[in-house]
Each structure stands twice: as C-alpha cells, then as structure tokens.
C-alpha cells in the first residue's frame, strides 16, 4: 500500500511537471519528442515489438513486404509515443487546436443518430490518439459522456479526469456507474465506449485471423434501449494532424436468440473496424 501511494504521488508530480513543460513548446516540437520516445520503445521493447510485427503481418501480410511491415511497426511505435505526449497536451486543446489539427468525416451520422432521441453509443478502438479522441468528441456540440475504468493510481487518475472534465467530458466510472450511463442514454446523450478491451468478461471474436476479446457492453445497451450505435475511428495522418472517420449507424440484428444477436452484432462492428484499419 505504501509503495503504491508513493508511486502514485510521484507519478502525479511528474505528470504535472512534464505537462507544464510540454505545453510551453510548440505542438510540433512536443510530438517530435514523442516520436523519439516511440523510437526508444521500438528499439528496446523487443518482446512487444515482435508481437506487433506479427499482428501487422497477419493483418496486412498479403499486401506488404517484410521490410514494409517493419516500417509500419516502427511508425506504430512513433505514433504511440506521440499519443503519450498528447495526454500532457490536453489542456491546450481548444477550438483553434481542433480547427488546425483535426479533420472529421461523417459527423452528420452522429447528428442523425441523436435525432432518434434514444441516445448514441460511439464505439471506438485504441487507435490514433486515444485520449485526444475523447476531448474531440466532447467538443462537437452535443452532450458527451465518457465511460471509463478507474486506474490503479488514484491521484493520477483524478488528475487525468480533471483534465478531461475541463475540456467538456462528463466522466462515468465503470465501477458502479452503469445506472448513470443508462440515464444519460435516456436523456439522448452520446456516450463513448471502447470495443477492444473485453478482458475476461468479453466475447472472443475473429479479428484479422486471431481470436480477440471484445467488450460487449455497447452492443448490449444498444439492443436493450434501442440506442443508435455508431463506430468512430481515429487515425494520425501526420504528426499532430488527426483524421476522424464516423461510420454509419450499425443496423443491429434482432432475433429471438439474445446470445446469437450479441455475437452477430459484435462480429458486424468488428468487421467495420477491420475495414477502417
């Protein structure tokens, strides 16, 4: 307990100091440092690099040579390093930042879903800049709720949630927050949920030729409360420039077999993300 408290306290201090420092630099300079951080991960994180290379080969091996796969793997690590730095930059994100660096395609699909009046579930995966994606959604002109799992370091978790709230995110924790989430859906809010971290409670689905545990919560809510479910994909086009692709509302399969419906719809949305990738 004492060790975790000390780690949490020191991590929170470091986060504040580094954040203040990175926000002094121009965004391009900060993300240049992020790419170099990604290079360090690429050259020293041998175990995960091999796994990343293998996954990319399975997904894109028919289109890419081994040399090209290695290049994509390195670019993935560089993007990952930039995403870490962008967490420190959250307080800098405003309308001017979004106008300069963010391009959104298909935004009308979200507003079409909201017109139904039953809430919208925005499902995403951990791609592009996962933290900025939440801030972007919170600044598009409609009520946005982020459904999050509490982190193991409570002080650091509180600081990150503070940054999120300052930029318009309403936070609901997975620990005991399901009732509040349902209330938000009934009030026609948009809620953000990730698909690709199902863990032990998820459902195994084929994803690029491998079984992957996908979260079922978004599909279950959409089936039960008739909410619109919309896939959203974030990708980094160049440095700080991010493209957001908003898919069309998913047409849910509804039969007399709830387990089959859950599995079939989860496969449907997984295929959508395979297409995005």
N, C-alpha and C positions, 0 to 999 in steps of 0.2 A: 504493500500500500504506500509506504513512504517513498519507495523508489519511483512508483508511478506518479505520485504527487510531484516529486522533484522534476521528473521528466516533463510532465505537463506544464509546470511553472516555467521551466527553462525554454520549452518549445514555444510557449506563448510570448515570452520576452523576445526570443529570436524572430518570431513571426512579425512582431511589431517593428523591430529594428530593421529587418530586411525589407519589410513593406515600405517603410518610410524612405529607405534608400532607393529602392527600385522606382518608386513613384517620382523621385527627383529627375531621373534620367528620362530622355525621350523614349516612347514606347518601343521604337525600332531598336534602340540600344539595349533595352532591358531584354527583349526577346532574342537579340543576338547572343546575349549571355545565356539565355535559356537553351538555345541550340547547342552552345558549347557544353552546357550541363548534360544535354542529351547525348553528345558525343562521348562524354565520360562514362555514362551508363552503358553506351553501346560497346565500348572497348573493355570495360571491366566487369559488366554483368553477363558473364559468359553463359550461365545456365538459362537465364530468361531470354537472352539473345537467340540461343539455339531453338528455344520453343517458339519464339516469334517468327524466326525464319521458317520453321516447319509449318506453322499455321498459314503463313502467307503463301508458301509453296502449295499447300493443299488447296487454298482458295484460288490462286492465280497461276499455278504452275504451268498450265497449258498455254497461257498467253505470254509468260515471261521466261527469260533465260535465267540460269543460276546467278549470273552477275547482276541482272536486273532485280532479282529477288533480294539479293544482298543490299542493293541500293535502296530499295523500298524499306527494308528493315531498318537501315540507318536513318532514313527520313522519318520513320515512325518514332524512333528514339528522340530525334531532334524535335519533333512535334510534341512529344511527351514532356521534354524539358521546357518548352515554351508554355505548355499548359500549366506546369507547376508555377512558373513565374507569373502567369496571368492571375493566379489566385491572389498574389500580393497587389495586383493592379486593380482589383475590383472597385475600390473607392474612386478610381479615376474614370470609371465607365459612366458616361452621360450621353445625351442626345448627340453631341458633337462627335464623341468617340464612335458611336454606332453609325452615324452618317458617313464617317470616314472609313471605317474598317469592316462594316457588316453589310452583307447583301442577303436579302431574304427573297426566296422564290416560293410562291404558293401560299402567301399569307391569307389570301381570300378563303382558303379551305378552313382555317380556324374560325373565321367570322361566320362562315356558312354553318359550321357545327354549333356555334353559340346561338344562332338564330333559332335552333330547335328548342332552346330553353331548358335543356336537361343536363347541361354541363358538358365539358370537353376534357377528355383524357389525352394528354400529349405524351406519347411514349417515345423514348429516345434510348440510345445505347451510349456507352462511354467511348465517344469518338470526338475528334476535333478538340475543342476546348470545353471540357465537361462543366467547369464552374462558370465560365462566361455564358454558356448556353442558358443557364438559369437566369442570369441577370438580363440577357437579351429578351427572354420570354416575359420577364416581369416589366418590361418597358415597351410593350407593343400596344398598350391602350386598352387592355382588358384585365379583370382580376385574375391573378395568377398565384397558385399555391404550390409550394414545393414539398413533396413528401419525402422525408429524409430519415436515414438511420443514424442514431446517435453514435459519435465516435468514441474511442476508448480513452481519449484525453479530454475531459470535460471543459477545462479552461480554454483550450484551443478550439474546441467545438463551439463554445459560446461566442468566441471572438469571430469565427467564421460566419456563424449565424447572424451576428450583429452586422457584419459587412453585407450579407445577403439582404437583411431587412432594410438597411439604409438605402438599398437600391430597388426596393419595391417588392421583394419576395415575402410572401406570407409563409411561415415555416410551420409544418405539422410533422411531429415526430412519429415514426412507426411504432414506437413504444407507447401504446395506449391512445393513439391519435386517430384510429380508424373512424370513430363516430364523427369527429370533427371533419374528417375528409369527406364523409358522406354528406354532411351538412353543406359543405362547400359545393359539392356537385349539385345538390338540390337547389342551391342559390345561383346556379348557372355560372360558376367559376370554371376556369381552366386549371387543371392540376397536372404537375409534371411527375412522371414515374419512369424509372429506368427498367429496361427489359432484361439486360444481360447479366444480372447478378442474382440468379434464382437461389443459389446455395442448396442446402439440404431440403428446403421446402419447395424448391422449384420443380419444373417439369422438364424432363430430358427431351430435347428436340434436335433433329439433324440440322447442323449449321455448318455449311461448307464441308460436308462429308464427315463431320465429327459430332458426337453427342455433346450437347451443351445444356446446362441447366438454365432455364429461362423463368423469370418471375411471372407468376400467373395473376397477380393482384389486379392489374389494369384490365385484363380481359374479364375477370370475374365481376368487377364493378360495372363494366360496360354492359355485360349480359343482364345483370340484376337490375340496374337502374336506367337502362336504355340511354346511357350517355354516348356521345359521339367519341369514337376512338380514332386518333389521328397520329400517324408516325411522323417524327421530326428527326432529321439527320443533320448534324453539324460537321463541317469539314474545313480544314485550314487550307486556303488556296495559296497564300504566300505570306509568311511571317505573321503579322497581326491581322491580316485580312481573312475573314471567316465568311463562308457561304452557308446559308441555312436553307435546307430543302424541306418544305412542308408537303407531305403526301396527302392524297385524297382520303376522305373518311373511309375506314375499313368497313366493308359490308360483312357483318357478322353472320356466321352460320348458326341457325337456331333449330334444333330438333327436340325430340323428347328424351334425348340422352345427354345430360349435362356434362359428363366426363368426355364424351366424344366432341361436344361443342367446344369445350375448353381446349382440348388437344388440337382440333382442326383450326380453330381461330389463332391459336398460338403459332401453329405452322404457317398460317397465312401471313401474319405480321413479320415472322422471322424471314420469310421469303422476300418481303418488301425491303428489309434491311440488307439482305444479300444483294438485292438489286442496287440499292444506294451505294454499297461498298464497291 
